Amino acid sequence: MFVTYLRRELAGRRKQTAIVAIGMALAIALVIIVNAVSSGVQLAQSTVLASVYGVGTDITVSQTPVAPTEGEGGGGPQNFDFGAEDGATADGSTTVNQATLSVERGTTAFDSTALDTVGGIDNVSAAAATLSLSNTTFNGTLPDRSAMTQGEAPTAGEAPTGADGAGGSSFSVDSFTVLGLDPADDAVGPLSAVSLTDGRSLESTDAGANVAVLDASYATTAELIVGDTISLAGTDFTIVGLVTASSADAATASNVYIPLDVAQTLSGLEGQVTDIYVQAASSTDIEQVQADVETALPDSTVKTQADLASSVSGSLSSASDLVKNLGLWLSLIVLAAAFLIAILFTISGVTRRTREFGTLKAIGWSNGRIVRQVAGESLVQGLIGGVVGIAVGLFGILAINLVAPTLTAGAASADVPAGMNGAGGRPGGGFGQAVVEAATSDIVLQVPVTLSVILIAVGLAVLGGLLAGAIGGWRASRLSPSEALRSIA
């Protein structure tokens, strides 16, 4: 009886059914597309952040920078101090070549025992420490003024000789990034985010050895290959491998990778690290691990991918803001409008069926039966709209993937060292200039289809139908048989 009456009523009110279903379909399609695009943008952000984070890394831990004390370089310009015996003097000029290996500007080293602290936190499946350094080489020719007594100035008309014969000087500064890491920790951290292109990667037996792995792009620029040597702070390292980013849209974390203990010794930072990369046992544990690390290391800065997503710039950032600020509210407004249309049409239909419902109550239909009847009709209308909405939403997602819009993105980082030579396509600033963009790349937006989005669509269709049916049914149940008899008369 229920199904027969339901089918007859829907067939007799096709216009109302079509309008309610279309409104619901458009709202649900928009919700599906907005949610799918949001997921696509998040995946694109993760791709960009892979160059900063490393594959499989959920959390990074660093030391909160402090203002340098008097006499410390801190984040200021690089200083080169030369002794009286430094360099070689000839023809009135002194040639100096000096290399330093120091912590990157804007980065603070801290005790490596923090790694043990992090590793002991619940739900931490892996943790690895690194030491981010910058190898800076000063190579120049300076005027020789040793013949002058202290405080003595040249006589009138006399100028000190120099590289150009007029008392001037000539020098150059070259800088590239160096990352010290434990060769045994290959499951998490920067080297887990790269692919080997030649030679081999660092191995656990390389601890204490002067071996290096280079970013392939940097090696090409520096004209270096596997088997060559590269000088770090005046020490020669044998190049054993070349790596490139696993994703074409990402950049590697450093120009040169060396064993952590060797990096600590050469830089004079024994037992010090600058970053700890953490992998949680599950994505649901990330917030808990982050909170526990912040408690255990109160002076540290703890970042997750969600935190770093705000550093993504370019059109990808604009797309993310659009989805968050406009897409979500637009879908909610349209969804609310669809629900309202369904409710109004259901109430309007109930009003026009006064005689029908009054008569049904007169012949013995209970209020509950009338409510179920109206709710059933509205639920079917909502489900029809849901099916159509899912189809339209999937078609919209397919269209976006076929168009494959390209977004530009950069992972902004204030910690990138000045003078960086730009491995993996990263721009390098001049000496003494801060580099703002750590990586700039083009990302093809791919919109995924997930089961959760489909389930949300079905849930919204059911919710809309039940809401309209409940209000309309309640309105119908308040009709009395006397109203039906008066309308017949």
Secondary structure, 3 states (H helix, E strand, C coil): CHHHHHHHHHHHCHHHHHHHHHHHHHHHHHHHHHHHHHHHHHHHHHHHHHHHHCCCCCEEEEECCCCCCCCCCCCCCCCCCCCCCCCEEECCEEEEEEEEEEECCCCCCEECHHHHHHHCCCCEEEEEEEEEEEEEEEEEEEECCCCCCCCCCCCCCCCCCCCCCCCCCEEEEEEEEEEEECCCCCCCCHHHHEEEEEECCCCHHHCCCCEEEEEHHHHHHHCCCCCCEEEECCEEEEEEEEEEECCCCCCCCCCEEEEHHHHHHHHCCCCEECEEEEEECCHHHHHHHHHHHHHHCCCEEEEEHHHHHHHEECHHHHHHHHHHHHHHHHHHHHHHHHHHHHHHHHHHHHHHCHHHHHHHHHCCCCHHHHHHHHHHHHHHHHHHHHHHHHHHHHHHHHHHHHHCCEEEEEEECCCCCCCCCCHHHCCCCCCCCCCCEEEEEEEECCCCCCHHHHHHHHHHHHHHHHHHHHHHHHHHHCCCHHHHHHHHC
